[in-house]
Structure formats: C-alpha cells, structure tokens
C-alpha cells in the first residue's frame, strides 16, 4: 500500500498504524523540536527507532578511522568498546543529553553513533550496520525507513545519510519515508511539511 506524506500516515486505519519506523537524523535537533517534520511522523506511528548520526557541534571535517569512531574519552580500552559496539549499534542517548524527555513520545527510542565530525561518505558503512541492527534480520512488511528529504542532496551530510538508508532499504525491500530537517540543520531546511514515500531505487 502506498503512503504519501505525513497526513496519509496519520490517517491510516488503526490496523495499519502499527507500522514500525526506523529513522536516521543527522543530529538530535529533528528529534527534540516538537514542530519538526520528523516529530510529525513520530506522532503518526506506534513505534519508531531514531538513529542520531553525530553530535550537535562537530569538529572540523576529517577522514575518520575505525579507531576514531570508537574512541570514547571515558573508555581506557578502545578495543573493548569496539567489540561491544560491533555486536549492536543500539547505544541509547543519555538522558542528561535530552532536555525535553517528558515531551518525547513513549514509542520513540533514541540511538546514536555519536560521530564527532560531519557525516561523510566514509561513515556510510557504520550507518548501514547500525540501521541493519535496528531493523533486524527478518523485518515484517510493516517496517518503514525514514531519512532526511531528497532535497538535501545539496548537503553532503544529508546525502550520505540518504545513500545509507537507501542501501539498507534495497536489501530489505522496505519503503523510504522522507522528512525535511529543521531550520539550521540543512542550510535551507525548514519545518514546513514536505514528506513523501519514495521507492528504494
């Protein structure tokens, strides 16, 4: 069944609104802003997992290595952290980093990669692996992938995220729902609704 936009998702029959959504956000801004397109999608779904790709204030762009991506200051043994994360990238966002927890829907589950640099092509394998973990080995046909809107192809971060989502969607045969990032998140982005389901091609 084709679903076109947030309004269509919101008006689905109760039997179809139990769809599980797996989304990617470049930063937490789209999750925390109650007026964002992503939050509209969240409000129309029973359950959604959101993967936050990077921290809000990244360092200057640089080419990351696997050791960089898994090197956390509080962990003396980076390899131990690597072994833990490679088993599943579902790292919950710490509660003290989410200032509006009471406003978040109960069915919203946050996860993060916590990249410390702008998302780039080299990070796509990590995004694909994390999304695959969230989707599961054999997802039901009511799973949607959700990514920043296609108009963000001019934005390198958004384009990298979109490519990763489409790679995963092709493998699992899942539809892709797009949303527009909040103002300031993608240069020319805004909160005006502009979402649609696109085939994973």
Secondary structure, DSSP 4 states (H G I P E B T S, - for coil): ----HHHHHHTS-TTTTT-EEEEEESSTHHHH-TTSHHHHHHHT-SEEEEEEEEEEEEESP----HHHHT--TT-S-HHHHHHHHHT----BPPGGG-TTGGGS-TTEEEEEEEEEE---GGGHHHHHHHHHHHH-SS--TTEEEEEE-GGGGGSHHHHHHHHHHHHHHHHHT--EEEEPPPTTTSSS--SS----EE---
